[in-house]
Amino acid sequence: YPKLPKLPEVKVEILESRKVNFVCEFELIKGYDVEYEIEYYLGETSLFKDRLKDGIIPRLASNKITKITSNMQIKCSVVACFKDNCEGSQGPPSVGPGVNPGIQIITKSLTVIEGSINEMIKIKSNVPPSFFCGDDEDCEVRIMAGIRAAKEQKCPDKRVIPQAVIAWTGDVDQAPFCGVTLSKAKWNEYHLIAVKGVVDSLKDGDKNRVVEVWVSVITKVKTIKIELGQVKLKIKDGDKASICKSVNDPHITTFDG
């Protein structure tokens, strides 16, 4: 039976309309008259199957993916056979590695120091916002983050003293939120979420927290939340132990005598 020179690979294809297709790229077998059948899978579920026609590989349109999750994989298989005896020469499917058609957290762990500079959580999207939004031009995709609280210190008025916060790094004329917008023009570049250690003036040692990251697909009628995962966060205590003492004069006088 005919065998592909190497395994097929799913690639993301962006149309001029900004719609998203997935294409199963593979190298044709040379020297023989071969027929190819391409099938696309979401996980183990078959989504679409068709044959190569006139040298054109059938595409999987993104609208065939009705449920979006953070860990889904799109794979494709190719079955090749000789055209003059396809049924008798059909080999096993060639299945390549899958592609995650969503947004991935690149940073797995992060360390910040109280009162020091922001540290960044790095995020990478494999698809533009239109993958999540379809034809809705007013739709916005935000990558959001929040720090899961533990037994935090409190002020006398019961206000919580956080160990770290998500810092706003967007435009000054935009209403701040805890995250970044997935760019329509630069969607395939890294997106960064800033985390800052909070000065609490307490010598309370280093702390461990978790940053939860998710996607919010915002339309006029509803907001869809897609969980992405977590980042381990360590906050290093920036406070130093100190005492007050009088220099040269053992007598301390208060302001009122």
N, C-alpha and C positions, 0 to 999 in steps of 0.2 A: 504494500500500500504506500501511497505518497506521504512523505513526512516533512513538516515545516522545518526550515533551517534553524529557527529558534522560536521560542515561545512568543505568543502575541502579547501586546501591551495596550491597556486602555489609556487613551489620552483625552484631555478636555479640549473641546473645540468651541471657540466663541464666534458667533455669527455677527454680521454688521448690525443686526437688530438687537445685539447684546444677549440674545437667547443662547442657551447652552446645549450643546450636543456632546455625547461621548462616542469616540470612534475607536474601534479595535484595529490597531495597526499591527501588520505582520508582513513578513517577507514572502513573496510568491515563490513557488517551486519552479525552477527553470528546466527547460528541455522536455516538458511533458504537457499534455492538454489536461489540465486539472480543474475540477470544480470545487468550490469552497462554500461551506455553510457556517455562518457566524451566529453565535448565540450570546446574549448578554444576561448576566445574573446580578441580582442584588442579594449578597450573601449566597444562599443556596437556592433562591427563588428565581426561576426563569422569567425575564421581562419581555424579551423580544428575540425573534429568530428570523433570519433571511439569508439569501444566497448572494454571493458576489456577482454583480451584473455589469458587463461592459467595463470591467476594471474598477468599478466604484464600490467601495465598502459601505454596507448599510450602517446608518448611524442610529444611536439610541438617543431619542429626544428626552430632555430632562423632565418634561411633563408626564412621562411614564413612571416617574418616581413619586409616588403619592405620600409616602411617609418618610420624613427625614429624621435620622438619629445621628448621634455623634460618632459612633463606631462603625457605621455601615461601610461596606466595601463593594465596589462595582468591578466585576470580572467579566472576561469574555472567553469563549472557547471557539476554536476553529476545527472543523472536521473536513478533511480533504479526501477526494477520491478521483480516479481516472474517469473522464467523461464517457468513454466508450463502454465502461463497465462499473458504474458508480456503486451499485449495491454490493458487488462482489469485491471491490477494492477499497472499501471504506475503512479507514484506520480509526484508532481511538482519538477522542478529542484532545487537542492541545490547549491547555489552560494556563494562562500567564498570571503574574501577580496582580492583585487587585489595586484599585486606587480609591482613596477616601475622597468622596466628592463634597467635602464639607470644610470645616475650619478646625485646625489642629493647634493644641498648646505645645509650643516648642520647649519652653522653660518648665522643668519639672520641680525645681526647688529654688528658693531665693533667700538671701540673708540681707536684712536691713539693720542699720544702727540708729538708735534714737537720736533725732536731731540732725542726722547726716543727710547726704544727697538721696534723691529718689533712685530706687532700683527698678528695673523694667522686666515685666513679664512679656515674653516674645510670643506672638501669635502669627500663624500662617494660614491663609485661606487658599484652597485649591480651586475655588469657583468665585465668580463675581456675584454681587448682590442679586442680580436678576435670577440666579438659580433658586433663591429663596422667595423672590417676589413675583416671578412670572411677568405678566404684562402690566402690573401695577406700577405706574411711574412715581406715585407718591409714597411708595413703600420705602422704609428705611431699615437697614440692618445694623444693629449695635452689638458689639462684643462687650459684655458686662462682667464685672467682678465684684465680689464682696468678701470680707474677712469674717470667718465664722468666729463668733465671740466665745470666750470661755469664762472663767471666774475672774472678771475684770475688776480692778479697783474702782471705787466710787468716791465722788466728792461728798461733802456733808449734805449738799442739797440733792443727793441721790443720782446726780449725773454720772454717767459711765466715763471712765478715763481709758480710752482705747490704747492698745499697744502699737497699732499701725493703722493707716488709712489708705484708701485709694485716692491718689492725687489727680487733679484735673490738669491736663496738658493741652486741651483744645483751644480754639479761638476765644478771645476775650469777649466777643460779641455774641457768643453762643451760650445758651443755658447749660451749666455744667451738669454732668452725670458721671456715675462711677464706671467709666469704660471709654471705648473709642467707637467711632462710626466706621463701618466697613466701606472703604472708598470705592466709588464707582469707576474712577479713572485708574487708581493704583491698587486695585484689589489684590494683585499677586505679590505686592511688597509686604514686608513684615509690618505688623501693627503692634504697637507697644502700649502696655498698660502700666502706669507708674504706681509704685507702692512706697510709702514714706513711713519711717519709724517716728512715733510721736514722743516728744519730750514730756515726761510725766513728773520729773523732779523727785522720783522715788528710786531708792537703791533696792530694786526688787529682783535683780538677776535677769538672765536671758529667758525669753519665752518662746514657745512654739505655737504656731497657729496654722490654719489652713485657709488658702484663698480659693473660693469657689468661682468658676468661670462658666458663663453661659452666653447664648445668643438670644437676642430679642428681635424678632421680625415684627416691625410696627407698621400697621396699616390704619386706614381711617376707621375701620370697623372692629379690629381686634389686634391683640398682641400675642404672638406665638413664642413660647420659651423652649429653647433646645439646650439641654445640659451638655457641656463640653468636658468638664472634668475638674480636677483640683491641682493646686500647686502647694507644695510644702513651704511654709514660711517660718524663718527663725528671726526673732527680733533681739538684737544684742543690746544689753543695758548700757546706756551712755552716761548714766549718773555715777558720780564718785562720792565715796563716803567722806564727810568733812566735819570739823568742829569749829566753834567760835571761841576765840580767846583774845585777851587784851595784851597788847604789845607794850612793854615797859611800865605800864601802870596797872596794878592789880585792882584798882578801884574803877568800877563802871558806873557812871551816872546816867540816869534816864533823862529824856528830854524835859520832864516836868520837875526835875530835881529830886 
